[in-house]
């Protein structure tokens, strides 16, 4: 059994809902090309792992800073080292599991060092005899490590844009199973107090759709400053308010006791119209702009609605065509100041918040948003 040391100094006053002495810091990252929604889903998986760890030891989750996402393509805006508080409400997350921002981890842990990095990978041999079984083993790295040793023997890497961060040790774990399969290694096989799981998307959900799963999903409340912007836009341009739409929301998600089906939603159609790279992989399933507009007009007529809110990544030429074909269209079009303030990620949250309050929503084929939207506070 390895020995670990408690870190109790300077931490108790940071946690509004957790009074703990920290035995371990859990960090994680995912494959760089992954998008916003997949990263949120990985958070749910890691939260489940943290719950398992906390049954034996006091661990806290360090939130990986946002940045360098493929879909964040606005020029001349620095979009790295973004804390979670820019997009999510940290007290709400803390009502479910203890979390801290990366900057707080640096302050508490004594410097920009991560003691152990585990890169999660599959098995080189694949499934044995085509039979699935949960297993985890320390194995040689299949792909070249995305970390390199410097002259002092420290591992250097992306680390969310923090160039000063260094890893003390790095190795690969072949994993095939749910998130908590990693727990025994973190509890028994390492003395490291700070452990990072890279490529965490390789872990599966422990109990998809279970109580802890939904508690974590519900705790992922969007940041209040973004919700306020979305609510003001709804009221001004879509004649939509929480009172009229029956979508009243309590800041403490644990106190939300609303029966499914009681929300009306705002008097508008919400559409998430994916374009750009989404078309490349779904050419046969994604309609043309003309086809999408035809479907939207059909739904507006059927639902007796006059306005449609459209969230889209369409290029400027397509936007201009949409304006001509769909005069009922309403969009959140930020000023330069708003773009610099909220960044691409914040604008996507505002779009989602507005769409989540509509009376009826329409998404692109194979869209992940349909799943995330169902967990919005309107129901």
N, C-alpha and C positions, 0 to 999 in steps of 0.2 A: 504493500500500500504506500503510495507516494505521500509526501508531506507538503501541505500548502499553508500559506500564512494569510491571516485575515487582514483586510484593509478596512479600518474603521474610522480613521481620521478624516475629517473634512467631508464626510459623505452623508451623515444622517440628516442634515438640514436640507439637502438637495431633494430628498424624496418626500413628496407630499403624502403619498399613500403607502410608502414602504419604509420602515425603519429597520435597516439591516447593516450588518457588517459584511462586506463583500469578500467572498472567497475566490470568485472567478469572474473575469470579464469575457463575454462571448461576442466576437465580431464575425462578420460574414461579408461576402461579396458574391456577385453572379457574373456570368459571361457578359462581357462588355456590350455586345449587340442587343441584349435583351431590353425590352421596353418597360414603360411605367407600370402597366398592369401586371405583367409577369413578376416584376420586382415586388409589387405588393403581395402577390400570392406567395412568393418565397418567404416574405416576412411572416406570414401566417404559419408556414411550416417551421420556421426557426423559433417562433414563439412557443410552439408545441414542444420543441426540444428543450427550450428554457424551462418550461413547466416541469418536464421530466427531471432535469438537473436539480431544480429547486426542491424536489422531494428529498434529496440527499444533502445538498449543499446550497449555500446562498450565492447564486450567480445573478449577474445583471447583463442585459442585452445592450450592446453599444450599437446605435443606429448608424448604418453606413451612409456617409454623405452622398448626396445626389450629384450627378454631373456627367457630361459627355454622352448623353443619350442620342441615339441616331435621329430621332424625330425632332430634337431640339435644334433647329437649323437657322434660327434667327441670327443674322450676322452682327458683329460688333458688340455682342453682349457676352460677358463672362458668365459661363454657366457650369462652374465646377465648385467643389467644396460647399455645396448648398446644404444647410442643415434641414432636418426633417420638419422643424417648426415652420419652415416656409410653406409647407404643403399640408401638414397634419397637426392636430392639436395634441401636444405632448401630454398634458394632464389626462386626456382621454386614454391614450396608450397606457399610461401608468396605472390606470384603474384596472388593467388586465394583467400586465406583467411589469416588473421594474425595468425601465429603459433610460438611457442617457444618450446625449449627443456625443459625437466623436471628440469635439473640443473639450467637453467635460472629462472624458476618459483621459485625454492628454494631461489635463490639470491634476487629476486624481492619481494617475498611475506613475507619475514622476518623470515622464518624458515620452518622446515619440517612438516607443519600442513596443513591438508585439512579440511576445516570447515564443509562440509556436504558431506556424502557419500550416494548415492541412489543406492540400488541394484535393478536392473530391473528384473522382473519376469513375468510369465504369470498369468492367473487367475485360482485359484484352481478349480473353477466350470467349466472351459473351456468355449466354446462358448454357449451362451444362446440360446436354441431352434435351435442350429445349424446355427445361423445367425451371420455373421461377422459384427462387428461395431467397429469403432475406439474409444478407451476410455483409461483413465488412472486414477488410484486411489491409494492413500496410503493405503496399506493393511499390515496385519501381514505377516511376512516372511514365505513362504511355506517350504523352506529348511533351515537348520541351517546356520546362518551367517558365512561367512568365515573370520570374524573379531571377535576378543575377546577383552574385556576391561582389561586394566592393572590396577595396584594399584592406579594410578592417575586418572582413569576414561577415559583414552584415548583409542581409538580403534586401535588395532595392526593387521596387516595383511601382505600379500605378498608385495604389493606396489612396484612391479617391481624390487624387490631385495634391496630396500632402507629400511633397518631395522629401521632407525631412524625416518621414516615418521609415523605420527600418524593422526588419524581421530578424530574430535571433536564430530561429531554426525553421526549416521548411521541408516538408515531405509529402508524399501522396498517399491517399487512402482510396482503395477501390471499394465502392459502396453500391449495394443493391438492396434498397429497402426504404422504409419510412424514416422520418427525421430522427426519432429517438434512438435509432440503432447506433448513433454516434455517442450517446450518453456514456456507456461504460468506458470508452476510451478517454473521454474528458474527465471522468470521475476517478479512474483507477490507473490509467497508463501514462499520465503526464503530470508533472509537478508545475507546469506553466500556469501562471495566474491569468494571463491574457492569451486567448486562443482564437485564431481566425480560421473560419471555414470558407475557403474560396471555392467557386463554382458550386454554390449551395443549391442551385436549381436542380442538381442531381439527386437531391433528397425528395422523397415523396411525402404526402400528407400522412400524419399518424392516423387520424380519424376524420376523413373528409366528411363534412356535414354534421359532425358531432357537436356537443355543447361547447367545448373549448374552441373548436373551429369558428363557430358563430360568435362567441364572445370576442375572439380576436378580430374578426371581421367588423363587428359592431364598434369595437374600440378604435378603429381606424377612421376617426372623425376628421374631416377636412379642417384645415386651419380656419379660425373664425374670420380673419380679415378677408379671406377669399369667399367665404360663404356670404358675408355682408355685401360684397361687391355683386355676387350673383343674385342675391335677394333684391337689391336695389334695381338691378337691371330688369328682373322679372316684373317688379311693380311698375316701372316706368314704361317698358316697351311691350309687355305681355299681359298686363292687367292680372297679374298673379301675385297673391299674398298667401302666407301660411294660414291665416284665418279663413279666407275664402276657399282655399284649396283643401282645408282640413289636413294640413301637413305641419302642425305645430311641433316644435322640437325642443327637447330639454337638453341643456348642456351636459348633464350627467347621463350618459347613455344607459347606465345601469338602472336608471329610474324610468326609462321609456317603457310604458305598458300600453301599447296601442294594438288594437285588434286588426289583423290583416283584412284589407278590403274597405276600411273606413275612410281612407284618403281618397279625395276626388281628383287631385292633380289640377294643374293650371289649364286655362282654356286655350291650349295650343298643342300642336303636334311637335314632338322632339325627334330630330333626325341626326344620327351620327353617320356621316357619309365619308367612308374611307376612300382615298385615292392613292396617288403616288406609288410607293413600294407595295402596298396591299394588292394593287391590281396585278402586279407582276406574278404573284403566286396564286391568284384566283381569277384569271382572265375569263374563264367560262362561267363563273358564278356572280361576278360583279356586273351590274347593268351599266349601260352607257348613261351619261348625264341625262339625256333625253328620256331614257327608260326610267331612271330614278324619279325625274320630275313627274312623269306620267303616273307612277305609283303614288307619289305624294299627293297629287291633285285628287286621285281616286279616294285616298284616305280622308283628306280634308272634306270632301263632299259627303262621304259616308258618316263621318263623325260630326258633321255640321260645325266644323272649326274654320276660322278665318286666317289664323296665323300659324306659321311653322318656324320653329327655331332650328337652325342648321349648324351643327358643329362639323367642320370638315378641314382636311389638310390639302384641299384642292389648290392647284397653282392659280395665279392671278387671272390667267385667261379663262380658266374654268369658272372662277368666281364671277367674272363679268358675264359669262354665258348663263350662269344660274340666275343672276339678277334679272336678266331679260326673260328667261323661261319661267321664273318663279317669283313674281312680284310680291307674293305673300311672305317671302323669306325674311326672317329677322336673324341677325348674327351679332355676336359680341365682337366688335372690332376695336381693339385697344389702341390708345394713343401711344406714341413713342415712350412717354413717361411711364405709362402703365406697363408696357412691355418690359422696360428696364426694371421696374419695381417687382412685378410678379413673375417675370421670365416665362419661357415657353411652358414649363411645368405648371406654374400657377394658372396660366390661361387655360390649360387643358382641364385643370380642376374646376375652374369657373364654368367652363362649357359643360362638364359632367354634372355639376350641381344644378345648373339651369335645366338640362335635359331630364334630370332625375325628378323634377317637380312637374313634368308635363302630364297631361291627361292620357296620352298614348305615345309610345316611342317606337321608332323604326331604326334598326341597325343593319349594317352591312352583313353579308353572309359570313358565317364562322366567326362572328364578332365576340370578343371576350367581354365587351362592355355590358352585354345583356345580362351576364351573370353578376357583375359588380353592381349594376344599377339596382338589382333586386334587393340589395342590402342597404340601399340608401335609407335615410331616416324618414322617408315619406310613408312607410308602411309600419 
